[in-house]
Amino acid sequence: MSIRSITVAALISIILILAGLWVGQNVNLLPVAASANAPLYDQLFRVLLSVSTVLFLTIFSILIFSLIRFRRQMFESDDGLSLQNNLGLEILWTAIPAVIILVIGLYSYDIYDQMGGMVPLKKADNIYQSGKQAAIKGLETEQTVLVEGDKKPQDQKVWGGIGLGTISTENHTVPIEVTAMQFAFIFKYPSQNIVTGELHVPVGRPVELRMEAKDVIHAFWVPEFRLKQDIIPGQLTLLSFTPTRTGTYPIVCAELCGPYHGGMRSQVIVDEPDVFDEWLVTNTPSTVAANSNLSIG
Ligand SMILES: [Cu+2]
């Protein structure tokens, strides 16, 4: 190889990598990010998009260049050169994808781990249960706490389970029980005894979903939260998130669960904490409200 062709190859590589980085940073294919978990996911997505862009441009440039440069010339009828075996080239085109896949695999694992995906379900459920107890207790003792002033209980829990990795421990969690069935999601606020078809959550406060299915496998997916978790009959699953942006976002069933799967949708309404508290109070059944009409925060 001549110095000239090495220089040209190096220049083209630099341009391709810069183009990949530019696309990764500037092309946004994702919906708005509305949970504390989202930036982690988006970071991974940007890296994947950059790598894919470089590969796409490289492969298609070589393909199109070869189609034009090595095309059959007019009046040319004999076979092309018989070229076989280039060990160096074969090692190169095996090694490069192997390294790329290894790096992407390790990086994805790291992101999944940071999201709390590697924490065993049992441990995550213990966390949910203590959060639920705290919420119910909070309901009973809210008045006492108010009298005592701003003595905020310190939360020292260890977080786990999908989504839990990005949850802050400063606030009380909002425990919610989710039941999935053909073809609806039902949300229950255990401390308030509210049952509803659409999910209401406060912005900035950690939410924990404890999910079970009545019939077949479903999946709870909110694209704006960048989180998805299966809901399985007879097998409890958990999902945690902290909403960071008020608004109404779609909840989509992401597991083919029957003929009306495509219609299995709901919405999550992320409210300011005071609006959410008001919603809780307004919707608490009268028997519970008689005991206390205060929020689970
Ligand atoms: Cu479903």
Boltz pocket constraint, residues with backbone or C-beta under 6 A from the ligand:
constraints:
  - pocket:
      binder: B
      contacts: [[A, 181], [A, 182], [A, 183], [A, 217], [A, 218], [A, 219], [A, 253], [A, 254], [A, 255], [A, 256], [A, 257], [A, 261], [A, 264]]
      max_distance: 6.0
